[in-house]
Amino acid sequence: MTILTQWKIFSRLPGGRWLFSRALGFFVPYAGTIGAEVQSLRPGHTRVLMPDRRGVRNHLGSIHACALANLGELALGLAMTALQPGNGRFIPVRLEVDYLKKARGPLTSEVNLPYREWPDEAEWEAEALLKDDSGDTVCRVVAHYKVGRKQKS
């Protein structure tokens, strides 16, 4: 069952987004450490909310840099996974993170990737913007991926 199919099933249920997000955190344990909730998911698009809580804060009273990077990478990975065909694959090879403003309060990471044909082999880059409650961009995450098709056996 694809991640999009799972999302379509769970997101219709009361508490389904929360349940989907907890299951995602179980299967991707490191991503689960930030307690993010998937708000929307479709091919090439995702919106993920991360609450501000003690577990993601640093000693300066703001959200830790690695938690920001984790949120951006999670949103990017979900958007890519929802976009890839059944015989597609991708792997991140580099992450760029720009910290633009001290991050406080709940944050939203949104990704909108343009549709394009999935190549046999290519390098793609994708961007996630993390915004605070006032709509200010606090962080920009750019992932570089190797993209291709699975080898036929």
C-alpha atoms as a printed R data frame, in Angstrom:
    type eleno elety resid chain resno       x      y       z
1   ATOM     1    CA   MET     A     1   0.000  0.000   0.000
2   ATOM     2    CA   THR     A     2   1.473  3.373  -0.984
3   ATOM     3    CA   ILE     A     3   1.875  6.267   1.412
4   ATOM     4    CA   LEU     A     4  -0.756  8.223  -0.548
5   ATOM     5    CA   THR     A     5  -3.260  5.387  -0.180
6   ATOM     6    CA   GLN     A     6  -2.564  5.235   3.550
7   ATOM     7    CA   TRP     A     7  -2.986  9.020   3.797
8   ATOM     8    CA   LYS     A     8  -6.311  8.924   1.934
9   ATOM     9    CA   ILE     A     9  -7.623  6.260   4.302
10  ATOM    10    CA   PHE     A    10  -6.374  7.806   7.558
11  ATOM    11    CA   SER     A    11  -7.032 11.473   6.778
12  ATOM    12    CA   ARG     A    12 -10.792 10.849   6.394
13  ATOM    13    CA   LEU     A    13 -11.104  9.417   9.898
14  ATOM    14    CA   PRO     A    14 -11.603 11.418  13.088
15  ATOM    15    CA   GLY     A    15  -8.081 11.848  14.458
16  ATOM    16    CA   GLY     A    16  -6.743 10.243  11.289
17  ATOM    17    CA   ARG     A    17  -4.089 12.865  10.559
18  ATOM    18    CA   TRP     A    18  -2.725 12.431  14.071
19  ATOM    19    CA   LEU     A    19  -2.786  8.628  13.739
20  ATOM    20    CA   PHE     A    20  -1.102  8.753  10.315
21  ATOM    21    CA   SER     A    21   1.591 11.057  11.721
22  ATOM    22    CA   ARG     A    22   2.246  8.778  14.716
23  ATOM    23    CA   ALA     A    23   2.494  5.741  12.414
24  ATOM    24    CA   LEU     A    24   4.903  7.655  10.189
25  ATOM    25    CA   GLY     A    25   7.003  8.475  13.261
26  ATOM    26    CA   PHE     A    26   7.029  4.796  14.194
27  ATOM    27    CA   PHE     A    27   8.247  3.665  10.762
28  ATOM    28    CA   VAL     A    28  10.681  6.589  10.412
29  ATOM    29    CA   PRO     A    29  11.861  6.866  14.032
30  ATOM    30    CA   TYR     A    30  14.198  9.836  13.694
31  ATOM    31    CA   ALA     A    31  11.521 11.907  11.945
32  ATOM    32    CA   GLY     A    32   9.142 10.937  14.738
33  ATOM    33    CA   THR     A    33  11.301 12.707  17.333
34  ATOM    34    CA   ILE     A    34   9.965 16.153  16.371
35  ATOM    35    CA   GLY     A    35   6.290 15.218  16.916
36  ATOM    36    CA   ALA     A    36   5.167 16.691  13.589
37  ATOM    37    CA   GLU     A    37   1.657 16.239  12.192
38  ATOM    38    CA   VAL     A    38   0.992 15.868   8.482
39  ATOM    39    CA   GLN     A    39  -1.733 18.351   7.511
40  ATOM    40    CA   SER     A    40  -1.983 17.606   3.772
41  ATOM    41    CA   LEU     A    41  -0.361 15.260   1.289
42  ATOM    42    CA   ARG     A    42  -0.732 14.769  -2.449
43  ATOM    43    CA   PRO     A    43   1.768 14.120  -5.259
44  ATOM    44    CA   GLY     A    44   4.484 16.758  -4.972
45  ATOM    45    CA   HIS     A    45   2.795 18.594  -2.108
46  ATOM    46    CA   THR     A    46   2.830 18.333   1.635
47  ATOM    47    CA   ARG     A    47   2.202 20.552   4.625
48  ATOM    48    CA   VAL     A    48   3.548 19.453   7.991
49  ATOM    49    CA   LEU     A    49   3.030 21.180  11.344
50  ATOM    50    CA   MET     A    50   5.550 20.928  14.184
51  ATOM    51    CA   PRO     A    51   4.443 22.117  17.615
52  ATOM    52    CA   ASP     A    52   6.825 24.113  19.757
53  ATOM    53    CA   ARG     A    53   7.604 21.926  22.755
54  ATOM    54    CA   ARG     A    54  10.474 21.410  25.141
55  ATOM    55    CA   GLY     A    55  11.821 18.395  23.215
56  ATOM    56    CA   VAL     A    56  12.656 20.492  20.124
57  ATOM    57    CA   ARG     A    57  14.047 23.572  21.914
58  ATOM    58    CA   ASN     A    58  17.637 24.642  22.402
59  ATOM    59    CA   HIS     A    59  19.322 26.435  25.321
60  ATOM    60    CA   LEU     A    60  18.403 29.825  23.770
61  ATOM    61    CA   GLY     A    61  14.672 29.240  24.139
62  ATOM    62    CA   SER     A    62  14.024 28.770  20.432
63  ATOM    63    CA   ILE     A    63  13.574 25.695  18.240
64  ATOM    64    CA   HIS     A    64  16.799 23.785  17.685
65  ATOM    65    CA   ALA     A    65  18.506 24.043  14.289
66  ATOM    66    CA   CYS     A    66  18.449 20.269  13.787
67  ATOM    67    CA   ALA     A    67  14.716 20.098  14.530
68  ATOM    68    CA   LEU     A    68  14.185 22.705  11.790
69  ATOM    69    CA   ALA     A    69  16.285 20.715   9.333
70  ATOM    70    CA   ASN     A    70  14.409 17.544  10.326
71  ATOM    71    CA   LEU     A    71  11.029 19.200   9.691
72  ATOM    72    CA   GLY     A    72  12.086 20.450   6.263
73  ATOM    73    CA   GLU     A    73  13.582 17.095   5.267
74  ATOM    74    CA   LEU     A    74  10.462 15.250   6.456
75  ATOM    75    CA   ALA     A    75   8.169 17.467   4.383
76  ATOM    76    CA   LEU     A    76  10.421 17.165   1.333
77  ATOM    77    CA   GLY     A    77  10.680 13.388   1.658
78  ATOM    78    CA   LEU     A    78   6.909 13.001   1.932
79  ATOM    79    CA   ALA     A    79   6.309 15.193  -1.142
80  ATOM    80    CA   MET     A    80   8.890 13.209  -3.129
81  ATOM    81    CA   THR     A    81   7.493  9.861  -1.961
82  ATOM    82    CA   ALA     A    82   3.968 10.910  -2.963
83  ATOM    83    CA   LEU     A    83   5.259 12.027  -6.379
84  ATOM    84    CA   GLN     A    84   7.352  8.991  -7.290
85  ATOM    85    CA   PRO     A    85   5.920  6.227  -9.482
86  ATOM    86    CA   GLY     A    86   5.837  2.605  -8.333
87  ATOM    87    CA   ASN     A    87   9.143  1.872 -10.033
88  ATOM    88    CA   GLY     A    88  10.762  5.124  -8.893
89  ATOM    89    CA   ARG     A    89  13.344  5.706  -6.221
90  ATOM    90    CA   PHE     A    90  15.245  8.620  -4.747
91  ATOM    91    CA   ILE     A    91  17.816  9.299  -2.090
92  ATOM    92    CA   PRO     A    92  18.929 12.588  -0.565
93  ATOM    93    CA   VAL     A    93  22.617 13.275  -1.154
94  ATOM    94    CA   ARG     A    94  22.896 16.790   0.304
95  ATOM    95    CA   LEU     A    95  20.900 19.147   2.486
96  ATOM    96    CA   GLU     A    96  21.276 22.926   2.636
97  ATOM    97    CA   VAL     A    97  19.703 24.729   5.574
98  ATOM    98    CA   ASP     A    98  19.398 28.506   5.891
99  ATOM    99    CA   TYR     A    99  18.289 29.797   9.278
100 ATOM   100    CA   LEU     A   100  16.586 33.139   8.645
101 ATOM   101    CA   LYS     A   101  14.910 34.044  11.932
102 ATOM   102    CA   LYS     A   102  14.738 32.682  15.482
103 ATOM   103    CA   ALA     A   103  12.064 29.997  15.390
104 ATOM   104    CA   ARG     A   104   9.442 30.046  18.130
105 ATOM   105    CA   GLY     A   105   5.902 28.739  18.318
106 ATOM   106    CA   PRO     A   106   4.329 26.133  16.040
107 ATOM   107    CA   LEU     A   107   5.972 25.909  12.621
108 ATOM   108    CA   THR     A   108   4.600 24.830   9.275
109 ATOM   109    CA   SER     A   109   6.722 23.355   6.501
110 ATOM   110    CA   GLU     A   110   5.135 23.401   3.076
111 ATOM   111    CA   VAL     A   111   6.491 21.848  -0.115
112 ATOM   112    CA   ASN     A   112   5.109 22.269  -3.627
113 ATOM   113    CA   LEU     A   113   7.037 20.398  -6.284
114 ATOM   114    CA   PRO     A   114   6.163 20.794  -9.957
115 ATOM   115    CA   TYR     A   115   5.025 17.646 -11.726
116 ATOM   116    CA   ARG     A   116   7.633 16.252 -14.071
117 ATOM   117    CA   GLU     A   117   8.266 12.896 -15.674
118 ATOM   118    CA   TRP     A   118  10.207 10.606 -13.385
119 ATOM   119    CA   PRO     A   119  13.582 10.081 -15.090
120 ATOM   120    CA   ASP     A   120  15.673  6.946 -15.490
121 ATOM   121    CA   GLU     A   121  18.471  8.818 -13.722
122 ATOM   122    CA   ALA     A   122  18.847 12.460 -12.704
123 ATOM   123    CA   GLU     A   123  19.660 14.876  -9.908
124 ATOM   124    CA   TRP     A   124  16.856 17.026  -8.551
125 ATOM   125    CA   GLU     A   125  16.679 19.688  -5.914
126 ATOM   126    CA   ALA     A   126  13.625 20.655  -3.911
127 ATOM   127    CA   GLU     A   127  12.858 23.376  -1.379
128 ATOM   128    CA   ALA     A   128  10.860 23.506   1.838
129 ATOM   129    CA   LEU     A   129   9.998 26.774   3.550
130 ATOM   130    CA   LEU     A   130   9.345 26.721   7.294
131 ATOM   131    CA   LYS     A   131   7.049 29.452   8.567
132 ATOM   132    CA   ASP     A   132   5.965 30.589  11.998
133 ATOM   133    CA   ASP     A   133   2.436 31.561  13.075
134 ATOM   134    CA   SER     A   134   2.859 35.103  11.756
135 ATOM   135    CA   GLY     A   135   3.730 33.744   8.292
136 ATOM   136    CA   ASP     A   136   7.397 34.730   8.482
137 ATOM   137    CA   THR     A   137   9.849 32.305   6.898
138 ATOM   138    CA   VAL     A   138  12.205 31.166   9.655
139 ATOM   139    CA   CYS     A   139  14.126 28.532   7.719
140 ATOM   140    CA   ARG     A   140  14.724 27.338   4.161
141 ATOM   141    CA   VAL     A   141  15.717 23.724   3.515
142 ATOM   142    CA   VAL     A   142  16.944 22.584   0.108
143 ATOM   143    CA   ALA     A   143  17.450 18.883  -0.526
144 ATOM   144    CA   HIS     A   144  19.472 17.486  -3.401
145 ATOM   145    CA   TYR     A   145  18.336 14.046  -4.562
146 ATOM   146    CA   LYS     A   146  19.549 11.324  -6.864
147 ATOM   147    CA   VAL     A   147  16.392 10.233  -8.657
148 ATOM   148    CA   GLY     A   148  15.854  7.238 -10.896
149 ATOM   149    CA   ARG     A   149  14.007  4.066 -11.649
150 ATOM   150    CA   LYS     A   150  14.475  0.723  -9.937
151 ATOM   151    CA   GLN     A   151  16.582 -1.772 -11.828
152 ATOM   152    CA   LYS     A   152  14.624 -4.479 -13.613
153 ATOM   153    CA   SER     A   153  15.585 -7.955 -12.409
